[in-house]
Amino acid sequence: MLLTYRALKRRALARKLAITTPNGIDESSYVRIGGIDQWISVRGEDRTNPVILEIHGGPGASNLIFIPRTRGWERHFTIVRWDMRGAGRTFAAGGPEGQGELTLDRPYRDALEVTHHIRTRLGVDKVILLANSFGTVTGLRLARNHPELYAAYVGTDQNIIGGGRDTGAYEALLARLEKAGKRKQRAAIEAMGPDRSAWSAHEWAEYAKTVVTTDPLTYDTMKTVVIRSLWFSPLHTLRDLRTYLKAQTFSEPLGPQAMTIDEYAEGTAFRLPFFLFQGDSDVLTPPEPARRFYESVTAPVKDFALIRGASHFASFRHPDQFLDLLLTKVRPVVTGDAAMR
């Protein structure tokens, strides 16, 4: 019965995804990036719309599962969704042994290749860079270093890694565990210490899992948005779903590597429009550090907004709110005119 319902739901979502407009685009394929085949999807109802390149999170968590939730974005933007090495269909194609080096520098260099490919394929000079969650680590570096390639930077579920100075989220987790009487979990997190750069990949993953399961809104989002999107994705078979999860485990070592970064030392000067849209109740990447970083940023245009009633995965829990922000704040800056929904 459950599989029958899944099949019916997937068929309905597949119909929803159909792009039938005369000037639309819906193509996906493997492209040789960084010496391996990487999966790139391009979708939109009008090729003349601004182009968004998504840098997904995880690490290793493809955004393809969220296409039905963000279908409305494709009326106003051409969306490029890229499964980075160690994620989704790219991981499926080469397996663990075919992903090459797993370092923070590698997805950065891959992203530049993807950017040049998209600019050539779609005939555009610049694309909007939209990074979420762990992808914002790479996103900030791209935005800092290559304003000639990107029309704007949009970060959501924005990580601000401040050289280990900010331990607020870690301390808040200890307080939640203490209040809930979960002494064993609290002791385990406390034993790890606040220095995330010293954590193993397993400890980094356990910390994230504990944050998600101890905050009611985040846990609900994980179940109703992330797991549900996985289960009903019309683009993924059951085997694909198993591979999707294996990819995340494979990519975990990138987590502790990122914790050595100091975003302030890397630079707060951005030579392109800069936007941060954060969930107002996010406990994994809290809005306060993001706002502090935003306030230190210099950029030609900048804006900060909270997404109401949102934890982590804010843009996917409330895709309509997020689209409103893209249309009212980002698109007018990029195109020079307002867009109506």
Secondary structure, 3 states (H helix, E strand, C coil): CHHHHHHHHHHHHHHHHCCCCCCCEEEEEEEEECCEEEEEEEEECCCCCCEEEEECCCCCCCCHHHCCCCHHHHHCCEEEEEECCCCHHHHHHHCHHHCCCCCCHHHHHHHHHHHHHHHHHHCCCCEEEEEECCHHHHHHHHHHHCCCCEEEEEEECCCCCECCCCCHHHHHHHHHHHHCCCHHHHHHHHHHCCCHHHCCHHHHHHHHHHHHHHCHHHHHHHHHHHHHHHHHCCCCCHHHHHHHHHHHHHHCCHHHHHCCCEHHHHCCECCCCEEEEEECCCCCCCHHHHHHHHHHCECCCEEEEEECCCCCCHHHHCHHHHHHHHHHHHHHHHHCCCCCC
